[in-house]
Amino acid sequence: MIALGIDLIEVDRIRRSIQSAHFCERVFGAQERQQLAARSMAAESAAACFAAKEAFGKALGCGVRGFSLAEVQLLRAPSGRPYLSLCGRALLLAEERGLEFAVSVTHTKQYAAVVVAAEKKA
């Protein structure tokens, strides 16, 4: 079984939101905030991180209910490959369903889009 989740978000919406420290702490996990800070909190990257959380919830089949947004982090491997790092309730929900995830990210100056594929672990 494969489930897909997709999200598209306007970068300007997130550009305004990341002005709030409360928003950033509520939405982005610690590692995610570190990676965003290394990019000077680029709105395009922050928007992609936000979209990944929405796409994850859709692939999981529950939307963004039942877990904290900060429990789903869009991180980058040293090679630049994006991946999802889960903790807390988000990890528990994924484990209960026996799912592993792949993620693809793209953005322009105006939009960020993320696709998350969930597949049953072999």
Sequence and secondary structure as in RCSB ss.txt:
>XXXX:A:sequence
MIALGIDLIEVDRIRRSIQSAHFCERVFGAQERQQLAARSMAAESAAACFAAKEAFGKALGCGVRGFSLAEVQLL
RAPSGRPYLSLCGRALLLAEERGLEFAVSVTHTKQYAAVVVAAEKKA
>XXXX:A:secstr
 EEEEEEEEEHHHHHHHTT HHHHHHHS HHHHHHHHHTTT HHHHHHHHHHHHHHHHHHTSTT SS GGGEEEE
E TTS EEEEE HHHHHHHHHHTEEEEEEEEE SSEEEEEEEEEE  
